Amino acid sequence: MTNETPSGTAREALDRIPAAERARTFQEPWEAQAFAITLALHQRGVFTWNEWATALGKEIKAAQARGDPDTGSTYYLHWLNAIERLVEHKGLTNAATLQRYREAWDRAADRTPHGDPIVLAPEDFAGGSTT
């Protein structure tokens, strides 16, 4: 398979689209990370693409039923919820562990200066180990 288009490479075709008219794929770095995690889990055989599509579809439908405006701004929140539910369903983690990491992340975010990368540290897991 080639990236050739009738008038050149796919990259050349993209370069012809004015920058102001190109949509950003990810609005925040965490969205790209969630996407990458999903790819890595699939590559490791944790789930099939059909399983993934079903999980994501369920998350989006549930969000819409709760009143999500479906403007696209919450898409990766649904994506992240789908990953969490799928890895829990597959037995890779459980709800308690996911909650522990959410709380640790919140503590790490609270102590991190704006603009700096958030790094989890053992003390962020109040009362528990990081494994």
Secondary structure per residue as TSV (DSSP state, phi and psi in degrees):
chain	resnum	aa	ss	phi	psi
A	1	M	-	360.0	141.7
A	2	T	-	-121.9	159.6
A	3	N	-	-94.0	15.0
A	4	E	E	-74.7	138.9
A	5	T	E	-113.4	170.2
A	6	P	T	-54.5	-30.1
A	7	S	T	-113.0	18.0
A	8	G	E	141.4	-161.9
A	9	T	E	-78.4	163.7
A	10	A	H	-61.0	-36.8
A	11	R	H	-63.3	-41.4
A	12	E	H	-63.4	-39.1
A	13	A	H	-64.0	-43.3
A	14	L	H	-62.6	-42.0
A	15	D	H	-62.2	-23.5
A	16	R	T	-77.7	-15.2
A	17	I	S	-80.8	124.6
A	18	P	-	-55.8	136.6
A	19	A	G	-53.1	-37.9
A	20	A	G	-65.8	-19.1
A	21	E	G	-98.4	-3.4
A	22	R	-	-83.4	130.9
A	23	A	-	-83.7	138.7
A	24	R	-	-75.1	136.0
A	25	T	S	-72.4	-43.2
A	26	F	-	-121.4	132.0
A	27	Q	S	-85.4	-26.4
A	28	E	S	-137.3	152.1
A	29	P	H	-57.2	-35.5
A	30	W	H	-63.7	-28.7
A	31	E	H	-66.0	-42.4
A	32	A	H	-64.6	-36.9
A	33	Q	H	-67.0	-40.9
A	34	A	H	-62.7	-40.1
A	35	F	H	-61.6	-46.8
A	36	A	H	-64.5	-39.1
A	37	I	H	-60.7	-43.3
A	38	T	H	-60.8	-46.2
A	39	L	H	-60.5	-44.1
A	40	A	H	-63.5	-42.2
A	41	L	H	-64.6	-40.4
A	42	H	H	-64.5	-45.0
A	43	Q	H	-60.6	-29.3
A	44	R	T	-85.1	0.7
A	45	G	T	82.1	16.6
A	46	V	S	-67.3	-36.4
A	47	F	S	-152.4	161.0
A	48	T	-	-89.9	166.5
A	49	W	H	-65.8	-33.2
A	50	N	H	-63.7	-42.0
A	51	E	H	-62.2	-42.5
A	52	W	H	-62.6	-47.6
A	53	A	H	-60.7	-39.8
A	54	T	H	-64.3	-46.4
A	55	A	H	-62.1	-45.9
A	56	L	H	-65.6	-42.4
A	57	G	H	-59.9	-42.0
A	58	K	H	-62.0	-42.2
A	59	E	H	-62.8	-43.7
A	60	I	H	-66.0	-44.2
A	61	K	H	-62.6	-41.4
A	62	A	H	-63.7	-40.8
A	63	A	H	-65.2	-41.5
A	64	Q	H	-63.9	-38.4
A	65	A	H	-64.8	-28.4
A	66	R	T	-84.7	-1.9
A	67	G	T	103.3	11.4
A	68	D	-	-56.2	131.5
A	69	P	-	-72.2	-8.8
A	70	D	-	55.5	47.5
A	71	T	S	-93.7	-4.5
A	72	G	S	97.1	-19.2
A	73	S	T	-71.4	-18.7
A	74	T	T	-108.0	6.3
A	75	Y	H	-53.6	-48.1
A	76	Y	H	-76.0	-17.5
A	77	L	H	-66.3	-41.5
A	78	H	H	-66.4	-38.5
A	79	W	H	-59.0	-48.6
A	80	L	H	-63.1	-43.3
A	81	N	H	-60.5	-39.5
A	82	A	H	-63.9	-41.8
A	83	I	H	-60.2	-48.1
A	84	E	H	-60.0	-45.7
A	85	R	H	-65.7	-39.0
A	86	L	H	-67.9	-45.1
A	87	V	H	-69.2	-30.1
A	88	E	H	-68.5	-45.0
A	89	H	H	-60.1	-36.4
A	90	K	T	-80.5	-3.2
A	91	G	T	82.8	15.1
A	92	L	S	-79.8	-21.0
A	93	T	-	-156.7	-176.4
A	94	N	-	-138.6	170.3
A	95	A	H	-59.8	-38.1
A	96	A	H	-64.9	-41.2
A	97	T	H	-67.3	-43.1
A	98	L	H	-59.2	-42.0
A	99	Q	H	-65.1	-41.0
A	100	R	H	-58.3	-42.8
A	101	Y	H	-70.6	-36.3
A	102	R	H	-60.9	-45.6
A	103	E	H	-65.6	-40.8
A	104	A	H	-63.1	-41.6
A	105	W	H	-61.9	-43.1
A	106	D	H	-59.9	-43.6
A	107	R	H	-63.3	-43.0
A	108	A	H	-64.8	-40.7
A	109	A	H	-64.3	-39.6
A	110	D	H	-62.4	-34.2
A	111	R	H	-92.6	-4.1
A	112	T	S	-93.3	126.7
A	113	P	-	-60.6	144.6
A	114	H	T	-54.1	131.6
A	115	G	T	94.7	-18.2
A	116	D	S	-85.5	151.4
A	117	P	-	-66.0	142.7
A	118	I	-	-85.1	127.9
A	119	V	-	-125.7	125.0
A	120	L	-	-73.9	138.0
A	121	A	-	-126.1	158.3
A	122	P	G	-51.6	-37.0
A	123	E	G	-67.5	-16.1
A	124	D	G	-72.1	-19.0
A	125	F	S	-97.2	62.5
A	126	A	T	-46.2	118.3
A	127	G	T	78.0	13.7
A	128	G	S	-151.7	167.6
A	129	S	-	-86.9	167.9
A	130	T	-	-92.0	8.3
A	131	T	-	-99.1	360.0
